[in-house]
Amino acid sequence: MQRALKTGDINWGNLTLKERVMKIHPRFHLFGHAHGAYGTENINGIVFSNGSLLDHKGKIIHEAKVFEI
């Protein structure tokens, strides 16, 4: 899931957390701090979603995501 963990040359990911998420295998893993890595991916049946709405200047540039369970 490289796209959601890096913004430019900055790696925002935490390998220990990712390994734990993969082990627990929840349906959803939701996060949003890395503003430039907005998006959703399904990896091995886990929905990883960076729902950050803002750009690096604090301007809203994305729409909120809605998940139906």
N, C-alpha and C positions, 0 to 999 in steps of 0.2 A: 504494500500500500504506500508506495513512495510518494505519490502525488499529495496525499493528505498529511504526510509527515514533514515535508520540506516546503519552504517558501524561499525561492531564490537559493542562496547559499546557506540559509539557516535551517538546521534540522530541529524541528519542534517536537519530534517524537521521543517517546520514552520506551526503550526496548523492554525493560522489566514489566511495564504496564501492558504493552502489546502481548508479551508472552503470557501474562496472566489472563488477559481477555481471551486469547486463543484457547487456553486451558479450560477456563470456566465455560466458554462458548455461549454467551448470552445472545438473545435475538438481536439486540441493538446495543451499540456502543456510541454514545452521543457526546460531542465535545464542541468547542468553538473558539478557543483562544487564538489560534493561528489564523488571523483574518484573511490572509492571502490564499489559504488552502481550503476555501469553501467547497463543499461538494459531498456526495454520497457514493459509497462503493459497497458492494456485497462481496465479502471475502469468506469463502467456505461456509456460507449460510449465516454469517454475521453481518448486519448492516452497520457500517462505520459511517457516521455522518458528522461532518464539521458544519455546524449551523451558524457560523459567525455571519452576522448581517452587515458588519461595518468594514470599511477599508481602513488603511493604516492612519488616516486622518480623522476617523470617527464618523465618517459620512455613511449613511445607510445606502448600500449598493445591491443587496440581495434580498429576496423575499424569504419570509419565514417558511420553514418546512413543517409539514403536518404528516404525522404517521398514524395510521389507523391500526389498532391492535385487535 
